[in-house]
């Protein structure tokens, strides 16, 4: 214990020294103030790098080192959340990053396959103080004992599983199991599907896989970023501290409803509406909606021009429309072609009227005359009004909002009734894939933006030339002031001698110093280096179209459990999700051990699912608490819930009340200090959730309210959130299988 404490003290001395040096270098860089552009760029890069290091050092403080491996060769290595090197000429490693290959035996070695290890030691700390050691002897012939032997090797794992929850997911870096380690370190290529029931640690595995990939492929993923997609904001808040605790801060976490820049989904769909919007066929529906905006005159459009009237009929416009469509460009990008066809058509009309020889019918106008006519037409507001009517510029928001306000004719009457809503309604999560699809169909007419950028650049170059002219004039005046024959006069160089105006202007352009994750979040077309999707079975086909656009290399880790599919638009089948994009070129692995849910609770949850699926095979629980889940019927539901909360609320840890959303207001009125809503505070001791919000979360105790109102998947999720105790309260009739499995209370 004393030796390990001395080692830990030495580690933190090194961390404190690094932190001090880093803070000083950042402060000195920021204090430079106004500097030339090159120096400013170097300063910003240094600040970004050092700030990232500082964030990593701060994040791991208090839990830096958690293990040690002693090799049969006599060498030993300490394992930690980040790697550290000594401040010597050899940069000697003093702490091995858990992701390094040399650390892998810490997770995989067994007595049967020791992988060259003599001893594995788990080091428990409280802040910077060593509190316990747990040694596993892997070389059975080794007679050296320390007094800290753990015969089963499970003490650290069980302590972590039984510890009180905090409302935030903690990393599992100290207790990664062999089956989890193999998934975390799986090769970085293609699509990997990780299936696992409740409590198997699939979310934690996915997060640690993100950290591992960032370690192994830093150069690539630092440029392209890793995207982690979660089911709801509460879940993202719950997992938000895991990656920083592993020294990684550059990952983008988002829900599907946050993946269209400038739009945040705040409204909710009915299950029927979400299912309709999520169908793959909606891509064709939106494509038809775009084509319908490429209109024909009814019957003609009259354009006044030069004391004459030009008539655009449907035949002429249809020729222009079909020629434009033949270019197979997105709608807004194709508009430039349509404009050209219409202007050419109108130019031919005018030329025919004013330039035709009355005797032989030939046209007397030459190319310059035709160009002049076309330029005059291009300045006619009536021409542009006609083009706007026939081929309007569209935004994804306008197209989707108009479609949802008037879906008749595009979908069945039943589906139209489900999705119809006012144009002013807020966006829902199911709308975001529609917006993304619309953006693909429309493209962006960036001519105005390019023209604006060109004008700004021209202004910068003009200003730069003015500065250089002043520099030249100043030098000329200075030379004229010098005495004749000064030998140094001709050797003096000024700015205009070594740089021209265009390059000088480029140096004044501001560089984009946002983090990779920030730039990715603002760019709809960003291609991520790797995407991790949690609760992947819940995503609709349209949501998968969005995500596949973000991953052109198809480098993805998908995590989920088809048995927990609850969303009406969810696909639920891995082959159905992936076949359209990668065929059968994907790997599937399954986690079958339940670390979270005690066997007593898992037996109850499994009975509910087996009532509708007799072949259901749940994950195997590794522990038992001896506490049976209980059920209680009542005629006063809010009162019974309040009483149960008083009974179950832990002295430390967290209690979740999981109830249908329709009951939240009446229950919250009886539960003092309980939070609810779209983004509940999970750090509170008691929190009120609906079943969908509870997906992926875990609590010490769970109280399920009115289970008869849940579907099987939602009920299965709600019943498997507890690590210690489960209670069920109901006024209505619960499912028969659940009532029979519970202990009456």
N, C-alpha and C positions, 0 to 999 in steps of 0.2 A: 504493500500500500504506500509506504514511504517513497519507494523508488518510482512508482507511477506518479505520485503527486509531484515529485521533483521534476519528472519529465514533462508533466502537464504545465507546471510553472514555467519551465523553459520555453515551451511552445507559446505560451501567452506573452512572454517577454518578447519573443520574435514577432508575434502578431501586433503587439503594442508599438514596437519599433517600426514595423511596416506601416501601421496606421498613421503614426506620427509623420513619417517621411512622406506618405501619400497626401495627407492633409496639407503639409507644408508646400509640396510641389503644386497642388491645385490652387492654394491661396496665392502663391507667387505668380503662377500663370495668369490667374484672373486679375492680379494687380497690375499687369502690364499696360492696361488701358488702351489708348489709341496706338496701334502699331500698323506697319505695312501689311498688306493683304496676306502675303506668304507667311509672315510671322504670326498673323492672327489665325490662319488656318492651322498651323502647327500647334498653336496654343489650344485651339478648340479640340483638336484630336487628342492632345495630351490630357486635357481636362476630362474628355469623355472616357478615355481608357482608365485614367486614375480614379475617376468617380465610380466606374464599374468595379474596380478592385476594392475601393473603399466600401461600397455597398456589400460586396461579398464578404469582406472581413467583418463588417458589422453584423451581417446576417448569421454567421456561424459562431459568433461569440457566445460562450456559455455551453456549447455542445460540439466543440471542435474535434476532439479525438474520442473515439468510442471503442477501439479495438486494437489488438496486437496479435501478430502471428509469429511464432517461433519456429524456425525451420530446422530440419534435422541436421543441416550443415552447420548450425550454430549461429547463423544470422537471425535477426528479428526485424520486423517492420511494424510500426504503428500505423493504424488506418484511421482516416478522418474524412470530414466532409469536403475539404479542399486539400490540395497538396501544398506543402511548405518546404522551402530549402533554406539551409543555413547561409549566413552572410560570410561566406569564405570564398576563396579563389576557385574551388571546385564546385561551388553551388550544391553542396551535399544535401540530398533529400533527407529531411527529418520527419516528415509526415507524408504518407502515401494517400493520394486521392482514392476514394472508394471505387472510382470508375476505372482506375488503372488495372492493367492485366495482372500485375504482380499481386493485387489485392483480391483477385477472384477466389483463391483458396479459402479466404475468410468466410465466404458464403457457400462454397461447394464441398469442402473437404469433409470426409467422414472417417470413422475408424476403419471401415473397409477400404476406402480410397482416400488416404490422408493427403495426397497431392504434395508430398514432401514436407508436410507440417508435423511438428512434434507436439505443439500446444496451440490452442486458439483461446484468446482471452477477450472477454467482453468487459469494457471499462464503463462503469456508470458514474456520472458526475452530476453535481448540483451546482450550476454555474461553473466556477473554476476549481471546485473542490471535488476530489475523488471520493465517492461514497461507497462503492462496492466493486469487487472483482468476481468474475465468474469464469473459471478455467475449464476447458475441455481437453483432456489428454487424448491425443489421436495416435500416438505411438504407444501401444499397450505394453511394450517392453521397457518404457521409460519409468524408472522408479522415483524420479524426483517429484515431490509434491509440494504445493504451496499453501495448502489449507483453504484454498478458495475453489476447490474442485466442485463442478456441477455435474453430478453423475448422469442426469438425463439430458443436459444441454438445452433444456427448455425454459430455464428460470427467467432469462431476459425476455424471451418472447411472451411468456405468460404474464409477466409483470406489465409489459406494454399493452397486452390485450385487456387486462383487468384495470388499468389505470383510468381515472376519471377523465371524461371528455371535456374539452375546453370550448367547443363551438367552432373550432378550426381543425382541419385535417393536419396531422403531423406526419413528417416523413417516416419511412420505415427503413432508413438506411442502415440502422443497427441490427435489424432483424429480417432482412431479405432472405427468403427461403430459396432453396435450390431451383424449384420449378419457376419461381418468379425471376430469379437471376437469369435463367436461360432466355426468358422473354425480353428482359431489359436489355440484354446484350445481343439480341438477334441482329443479323446483318442488316445494314441500312439499304434495303432495296425492295421495291415492289410493295405490295399490300400485305400486311400481317393482321389477321383477325384474332383477337384475344377474347374468348368467350368465358364467362364465369358467372356463377350465381351470386346471390347476396353474400357479402363478407369475405369473398375470395381475394380481395385486395387488388382487383383489376384496375381501379382508378389510380391507386398508389403506384402500381406497376407502370401504368402509362406515363405518369408524371416522372418517375425515375428513369424511364426509357428516354423521355425528352432530355433530361439532364445528361444521360449517358451519350446520346447522339450529339449533343452540343459539345461534349468533351472530346469525342472521337472525331468529329467532323467540324471542328470549330471554324475553319476558314470558309467552308462552303455555307454552313448554316448561319454564320454571322452576317453573310451578305443576303441570304434569302429568308432567314427567320423560320421559326417553328410556330405553327398555329395550333392551339388547343381549343377545341370546340366542346362546350358543355351544354347541358339541357336547359339551364335557367340561371338567372343572376345570383340566386341564393347559393347554388352549387359552386359558381365561380368564386364567390366570396369565401366559401368554405375551404376551397383548395388553394386559395390565392397565396398562402404563405409557404407552401411546400417547396416550390422551386427556389425562392430566395434563400430558404434554409439550407439548400444544397449549393448555394453560391451562384445560382443562375437568375438573372433579372431581365434578360432580353427576349422573353417569350410572349407572344400575343395570346391572351385568353379572351374568348368571345363566345356569345351564343349565336345561333344562326340569325337571330333578330338584330344583331349588331354588325352584320357583314356587308351592309350596303352603306358606304360612306355618306354621312349627312342624314341618315334615317335611323331612328331608334324605335323599335317596336314597343309600344306602350299599351295597346288595346289587346283584347282577347277575342278569339274566334269561338264560335260554337264548334263542337266536335264534327258536325256535319260540314260546316264551311271549311274547316281545316282539311278534312279529307278530300273535298272537291278541289281545293286549291293545290293540294299536294300531288295530285295525279300527274303522271308523266305526260298525259295528253294535253295538259295545259300549255306546254311548249307550242304545240300546233295551234291551239286556240289563240294564243297571243300573236303568233305569226299571221294568222288570218286577220286579227284585229289591226295589225300594222298594214297589211295589204289593202284593207278596207279604207284606210286613211289616204291611200294613193288613189284619189278620186278622178271621175270623169265629169265633164260639164253636163248639166241637165236643163235644157238640151245644149245651150251654147253659152259662152262667156264673151261679152262685148267689151272691147278695150278701145277707148278713145285715144287716138294718136295723130298728131299733126293734122287736125281738122278732118280726120277720117275715123272710121270705126272698123276695127279688126275683129273678126269673129273666130273664136276657138271652139270648134265642135268636138263631139266625143271621138270621132274618127281620127282627127289630127292629134288630139291629146293621147289617145290610146297608142298610136304609133310611138310617140315620145315616151310613154310609160313603159311599153314593152321593151324598147331599146334600153331604157334605163335599168329595168329589172334584169336584163340579160347580162349586165355587168356583175350581178350577184354581190353587190355591196350592201352593207347595212343601210337602213332607210335614210338616216341623216347624212351619211357620207355619199349616198347616191344622189342626193338632191342636187349637187353641183352638176352632175350629168343631165338631170332633168331640166335644170335651168338652161343649160346649153342647147338642148333639143328644142325647147320652147322658143328661145330667142332666135334660133336658126329658122324655125318655122315661121315666126312673125316677120323676120327679115325677108324671107322669100316672098311673103304676102306683099309687103311694101314694095319690094323690088319689082314684082310682077305688075303692080298697079302703076308705078311711076316710071318704070324703065323699059316697058315693052314698046318696040317699034310698031306703029299702027299698020305699016305696010307689009312687013315680012314676019312679024311676030317675034323677032329676036330681041334679046335684052341688051340695052345700050349701056348698062352700068358695069364698071370694072370692079376689081377686088377692093380698091380703096373706097369706092362708093358704098359697097356692101358693108365694109367695116364701119363706115360712118353711120349708116342706118342702124346697124346692130348696137353701136355705142349709144345712139339716141334712144333706142328702145330700152336699153339697160338703165336709162335714167328716168324712165316713165314709171311713176308709182303704180299706175294701173296694171302694168305688166307684173310687178312683184305681188300685188294683191291677188292676181289670178294664180300665180305660182304658189303663194301661201295657201290658197284654197285647195289647189289640186295636189300639192305635195308638201304639206306643212312640216315645219320643224317640230319635233316631238321630244319631250323628256320622258324618261321611264315613269316618273311619278304621274305625269298627266295621262299617259297611255293606260296605266294600270288603274288609276282612279276612275277614269271614264269607263273602262271596261267593267269594273265592279259596280258602277252606278247603273249600267245598262248592259247586263250580261245576256239578255234575251237574244236568241238567234245564234249564239256561240256554244251554249251548253243546253242541256235539257231544262224543261220548265222547273222540275224539282231541284236541280242543281242551281239554277238561276235564283230561285227563291232562297236557297241556303246562303249564297255568297253576296246577294245584292245588298248594297249599303250606300249611304250618301257620300258624295265626293269629299266632304269636309271631315269624314271620319278619320281617326288616328290609325296609324299602321299597326298591323299585327305581325307576329313571327312568320305566319304562313304567307304574308304578303312579300316578305323580303326576297325569297327565291323568284317570285314573279317579277319584282323590280329588276333583279339581276338578269333574268331572261330577257326582259324588255330592253335593258341596256345593251345586251348582245345583239338583239335584232335591230336596234336603232343606230348604234354606233354614235360617234360624236363628230359634228361638223365643226372642226377647229380652225376654219379659215379666219374667223374674226380674232381668235386668240393668237394665231400666228401673225396676223397683220399687226396686232397690238404689240406683240413681242418685237417684231421687226422695227416698229416705230420707236420703241423704248431703246433698242440697241442703237439705232441711228442717232438718237439723242445723246446716248452715252459716248458714242464715238465722236460726235460733234463737240461735246464738252471736253473730251480727252484731247482732241486736236487743239482746242482753245488753250488748254493748260500747256501743251507742248509749244504752242506759238508764243505764249507769255514767257516760257522758259528760254526759248531761242532769243526773243527780244531782250530779255534780261542779260543773257550772256553777251550779246552783241554790244549792249550799252556798257557792260562791265569791261569788255576788251577795249572799247574805244577810250575808256577812262585810264587804261594802263599806259605806261610810258612806252614809246616805240622801242622795239628791240627786246621786249621781255621774252626770254626763251621759254617760259612756262605757259605763256598765253595759249599757244596752239595745242598744248597737251591736255587742257581742261575739257572733260566730257560732261555734257548735260543730258537730261532725260531724252531729248529728241534725237540724240546721237545713237542711242542703244535700243530704242523701242518705238514702234509706230502707234498711231492712234487706236487701231483696232485691238492690238494686244494690250495696250494700256487700259482700254475700256474693259476688256475681259477680266483684268485683275481686280476691277472694282465690283464685279458681280458677287453677290452674297452666295456663299455655299450653303447647302442644306445640311445642317448638323443635327437633325432629329435622329433618334435611334432608329435602328432597322424596324423594330416593332411599330414605332409611331408612323414611319413612312408606309409600312405595309397596311396599317389600319386605315390610312387615308386614301389608298389606291385600290380601286375595285379590281383592277386587272393584275394585281400583284401575284406572282407565282412563288409559293412558299417552298422552302427546301424540304419540309416534312410537315404532315398534318396528323394530329392525333384527335380522334373523335370519341368522346365518352357518351355512353347510352346511345350508341350508333344505331341500334335497332329502331329507335324512335323517329329517325329522320325520314321525311317523305322523299319520293322520287325527284321532285323538283328541288328539294334541298340538296340532294346528291349531285344534281346537275351543277348547282352553284359551287359545291366544294370541289368537284372534279375540275372545274375551270381554274381553281386556285392551285391545283396540283397537276400540271401537265406531265410531270415525270411519274405520276401515280405512286409516290413515296408516302405511304400512309400506315398508321396503326389504328385499327378500329377496335373499340372496346365496348362490350355490351353483353346482354343476356336476352335472347328472344322470348324467354318465359316472362320477362318483365315488360314486354311491349304493351303500352297503354294508349299511346297517341293514335287517334283514328286514322291519320295519314301515314303512320309508321309502316315500314316495309317488313321488318321482323325476320326476314330470311336473308342470310349472307349471300347466297347465290343470286337471289333476285336483285340485291343491291349492286353486286359487283359485275355480274355477267355482261351488262351493256357496255362496261368500260374496260374491263381487263379479261373478260372471258373466264377461263378457269385458272388463270395465272395469279393465284393468291394462296397464301398459306394460312392454315387454321390451327390454333392451339387452344387448349382448354385448361382452366384452373379449376380444380375439383375440391379444394380444401377450404372450408369456411372458418376463417380466423375470428370473425366478429361475433356471429350469432351463436349463443349457447345451444346445445342440442335440444334442451327443453323447448325453446322458442322455435327452433327449426322444425321440430316434429309437428308443431301446430300449423306452421305456415305450409309445410309440405302436404298435410292432410287436406288443406283447402284446395290446393292445386290438383291433387290426385282425385278429388271429387269430380273434376271435369276432364282430367287427363290421367287415367290410371297408370300410364307408363312413365310418369314424371320421375326423374332421378335428381334429387337435390344435392348440392355440395355437402360433403361430410364435415360436420363440426368437430373442432379439435378439443373442445372443452365443454364442461358441464358446470352449472352453478348450483344445481340442486333446488332452484326456485322455479315452480311451475307457473306458467301464465294463467291469469284468472279472468273470469268474465262476470259481469254484473248487469242484471236487468234493472230498469228504473222507469218510473213514471214522470220524473222531474230530471230531464237530461242535463240542463245547465247546472242544477244543484248537485247532481251526482258527479259530474265532471269536476266541479270545484272541490268537492270532498275528496275525490280520487287524487287530484293534484296535490292537495295538502298531505295526503298519505304517502305519495310517491316521490315528491320533490326531494332530490338528494341534498345532503349537506354540502357536497361538492359534486361537480359534474353537471349534466344537462338532462332535462326532461322535455320530450316533444309530445304535444297533444296534436294528433293527426285526425282531422275531421273534414267532412265535406265543406267546400267553400261557403255554401248557403248557410251553414251553422256558425260561421266565424263571428259574426256580429253579436249574436246572443251569447255565445260562449265567452268572448272577450269581455263582455259587460260583467261577467261573474268572476273573471280571473284577473286579480290585481297585478299590474305590472307586466302582463303578458303582451308580447309584440306579435303582430301579424302583418299581412300585406304582401306586395310583390317581392320585396327585398327585406325579409325579417332579419332582426339582429340575432344571429345564431350564438353570440357570446352571452346572451341572457340565460339565466338558469332555467327558465321555462319559455318555450316558444310554441306558437300555434301555426300549424302548417296544413295544407291540403296534401293528399297523397302524391300528386305530381311534383310538388315542391320538395318532398322528402327524398326523392330519388337521389341515390349516391351519398346521402348523409348518414350519420350514425350518432346515437345518443346513449347515455347510460340507461335511461328508462324511457319507455314509450307508452302512451295511453291512446289507444285507437277508439274513436267515437263513431257510433252508428255504422258498423261494418256492412250492414245489409244494403247500404247505398253505393257500395263500391263494386266495380267490376273485378273479376278474378285477379287480373294483373295488378291493378291498383292495391287491392287488399294484400296480395303477396308482398308487394313493396313495403306497405305500411307495417306489416307484421314483422319484417326482418330488419328493422332499423335499430333495434335495441341490443346493447352489449351485456345487459344485466337482467332487467326486469321488463315484463310486458303485462299490461292490463287492458281490458276491453270493456267499454260501457255502451249500452244500447237501450233505446226505448222501442225501436222497431224490432222486426224479426231478423236475427243474424243468419248467415248461411248455416245449414244443418251441420256440415262437416266441422265448422269452426266451433259451434256450440258444443258439440260432442267432445272436441279436443281440449276445451278450456276447463279449468277447475272452478266451480261455482264460488262466488264470493258474496 
